[in-house]
Amino acid sequence: MNVTEAVQSRRSVRAFLDKPVPQAVLRETIALAARAPSGGNVQPWHLFAVTGEPQRQIAERVAQRIQRADPDERPEYAIYPPKLWDPHRSARFELGEQMYAALGIARDDRLGRLQQFARNYRFFGAPAAVFCYVDRRMGPPQWSDLGMYLQTLMLLLRERGLDSCAQECWSVYPKTVASVLQPSPELMLFCGMSIGYADPDAPVNGFRSQRLPEEAFAHFVGFD
Ligand SMILES: Cc1cc2nc3c(=O)[nH]c(=O)nc-3n(C[C@H](O)[C@H](O)[C@H](O)COP(=O)(O)O)c2cc1C
């Protein structure tokens, strides 16, 4: 697989087969992904890989937390800016429409949509996950470095036949996740990532997210 194939075949997978991820592969890719660049080579990422009982515990505890809120548990950050504007707002809306159409969930089926969203917190059935943290003292440039790391990891996983879904939704329950992973207090949870082998028959994996045309985001200056 070349880089183009890895980029084109990576997609967010939201239903996984019940097939374990070899530990050696996960260790190798997590180490290799650190070849990602970072400003000043500060390498601000902190990763927790999880499988088995601790992973089950995280899902279980978050499920309980959703049932009974903890006033001391606050999201790490606002996932989107308030009043998202176009074209980003429409792009986000269209992703939801595409996904729920693939699942046959109607627009007004609020419960159906919520149930699908809740599958995030079951890792979409993935047998492994990573959680990505960053020191709270780091700023926006280092946050962007996390993206470099995470995309590199996802592409390396593709090369090994594995699939993934990055998940910001875990940042809503940092305290509950920390109750299992026990990260140092200065670390804040940026996102989780479910990892495993895609279920090829799952309808939710049967759509391809769209992209804005390059005119919407790229400017070519001084070219013919
Ligand atoms: C940092 C990050 C966080 C994300 N969080 C979630 C999430 O919580 N739940 C989810 O279903 N998808 C999540 N996604 C997946 C995006 O919805 C997805 O990347 C986007 O729609 C483009 O689709 P693609 O990944 O299939 O190309 C996240 C992606 C990124 C990069």
The ligand as a Tripos MOL2 file, in Angstrom:
@<TRIPOS>MOLECULE
LIG
   31    33     1     0     0
SMALL
NO_CHARGES

@<TRIPOS>ATOM
      1 C1        -10.1880   14.6110   16.1030 C.3       1 LIG1
      2 C2        -11.3900   13.8910   15.5540 C.ar      1 LIG1
      3 C3        -12.4440   13.5790   16.3970 C.ar      1 LIG1
      4 C4        -13.5580   12.8810   15.9300 C.ar      1 LIG1
      5 N1        -14.5770   12.5370   16.7870 N.ar      1 LIG1
      6 C5        -15.5750   11.7290   16.3650 C.ar      1 LIG1
      7 C6        -16.5340   11.2240   17.2910 C.ar      1 LIG1
      8 O1        -16.5190   11.5320   18.4790 O.2       1 LIG1
      9 N2        -17.4700   10.3640   16.8200 N.ar      1 LIG1
     10 C7        -17.5340    9.9850   15.4970 C.ar      1 LIG1
     11 O2        -18.4060    9.1850   15.1360 O.2       1 LIG1
     12 N3        -16.6370   10.4690   14.5990 N.ar      1 LIG1
     13 C8        -15.6520   11.3040   14.9990 C.ar      1 LIG1
     14 N4        -14.7030   11.7540   14.1150 N.ar      1 LIG1
     15 C9        -14.7610   11.3250   12.7220 C.3       1 LIG1
     16 C10       -15.1950   12.4480   11.7740 C.3       1 LIG1
     17 O3        -16.6000   12.5870   11.8110 O.3       1 LIG1
     18 C11       -14.7110   12.0740   10.3640 C.3       1 LIG1
     19 O4        -13.3090   12.0880   10.3570 O.3       1 LIG1
     20 C12       -15.2070   13.0030    9.2790 C.3       1 LIG1
     21 O5        -16.6080   12.9440    9.1890 O.3       1 LIG1
     22 C13       -14.6080   12.6430    7.9210 C.3       1 LIG1
     23 O6        -14.9460   11.3160    7.5870 O.3       1 LIG1
     24 P1        -13.8520   10.1780    7.3720 P.3       1 LIG1
     25 O7        -13.0060   10.0950    8.5890 O.co2     1 LIG1
     26 O8        -14.6630    8.9100    7.1620 O.co2     1 LIG1
     27 O9        -13.0430   10.5390    6.1560 O.co2     1 LIG1
     28 C14       -13.6150   12.4930   14.5630 C.ar      1 LIG1
     29 C15       -12.5490   12.8340   13.7170 C.ar      1 LIG1
     30 C16       -11.4570   13.5240   14.1970 C.ar      1 LIG1
     31 C17       -10.3250   13.8590   13.2690 C.3       1 LIG1
@<TRIPOS>BOND
     1     1     2 1
     2     2     3 ar
     3     2    30 ar
     4     3     4 ar
     5     4     5 ar
     6     4    28 ar
     7     5     6 ar
     8     6     7 ar
     9     6    13 1
    10     7     8 2
    11     7     9 ar
    12     9    10 ar
    13    10    11 2
    14    10    12 ar
    15    12    13 ar
    16    13    14 ar
    17    14    15 1
    18    14    28 ar
    19    15    16 1
    20    16    17 1
    21    16    18 1
    22    18    19 1
    23    18    20 1
    24    20    21 1
    25    20    22 1
    26    22    23 1
    27    23    24 1
    28    24    25 2
    29    24    26 1
    30    24    27 1
    31    28    29 ar
    32    29    30 ar
    33    30    31 1
@<TRIPOS>SUBSTRUCTURE
     1 LIG1         1 GROUP 0 **** ****
